[in-house]
Amino acid sequence: MVSILKHFTITYKDGNNNFCEICEYAERSDEAIKNAIKDIPVLKNNSNIFRCTNESDLEWLFNMKSFRKKEWDRDSLTKEGKFILKEIKDHITHIIYWLKTSLKIALNK
């Protein structure tokens, strides 16, 4: 059986409390986190890791062949839609924080 590796993004805080990301390929998120810990020693304290995503939102949309399938009801699509919107909001919040931090650092040089 061929295993399919997924792309995971692990977001963490470094020793200076800066937000950082590392990308790993693994079958499951726990494997991705273990790989990241091997690559970055500061991650041995798991309290530094605060997000591990694998673009599941995009995979879910890609795997939807048709919006007309009967097994999808309105409630499940609404719940999934709210989850996707929350993930987008979290990513945008992270990007804005990163931009603010990067600008502060660049302007202080």
N, C-alpha and C positions, 0 to 999 in steps of 0.2 A: 504494500500500500504506500503510495506516494503522499508525503505530508506537504501541505501547502502552508508556507510561511506567510504571516501577515505582517504588515508594517505597523509598528507601535511607536508612539511618541511618549516618552516619559518626561514629565516636567518636575523639576525639583529646585530647591534653594541651595546655593553653594555656601561655603564658609563665611562669605561676606553678606549673606542674606539676599543675594541677587537671584532672580529667576533665570533658570537655564533649562535647556531641553537636550535630550539625546534620542536618537532614533535607533531602534533595534528591530530585528526580524525574528519572529518566533511563532509557534502555533497558538500559544495562549499568553495572556497578559502576565501571569506569574513567571513564565519563562523569560519574557521580555525584561521584567524587572530584575530577575536574577542575572541576566546578561549585562544589564546596565550597572548593577552593583559590582560585577567583575571588572567592568571597564572604568568605573569611577569610584575610587575607595570611599569618598565622603558619603556615598549612598548606603554604606553598611548600616548606618542608623536610618532605618526606614522612615523616621519622622520627617526627613528632608524631602521625601517623595510625596507630591500631593496630587498628581494626575498621571494616569496611563491610559491613552486612547489609541484606538486602531481604526479610526475613520469609519466606525460601524454605521454611522448615519448615512454616509455615501454608499457603503456596501448594501445597506438595506434598500436604498432607492434604486441602486443598480440592479439588484436581484428582483425587483418588482417587475414582472413581465407585463402585467396588465392591471389597470385600476378596476377592472370589472369582475375580478374573481369573487365568488360568493363567500369564501371563507374569511374575507376581510370585512369586518363590519365597521360602521362609522365610529364607534367608541374606540376600537383598537387603533384606527388610523388617527383619530384625534389625540389619543395618548402618545402615539409614536411621534406625531407632529409636535406636540408640546415638548417631548424629550429632545427632538432635533433643535427646536428653537432655544431651549436651555443650553444645549451644547454650543450652539453658535454664539449665544450671549457670553458664555464662559470664555470662549476663544477670543472674542472681541475685547472683553475686559482684560484678558492676559496681554493681548497685543498693545492695547492702550497703556497699560502699566509698563510694559517693556519699552515703548516709545518714550514715555515720560522719563524713565530711568536712564535710557540711552542719551536723551537730550540733556539731562542734568549733568551726566558724566562728560559729554562732549563740550558743553558750555563752560565747565569748570576747568578745562585743560588749558 
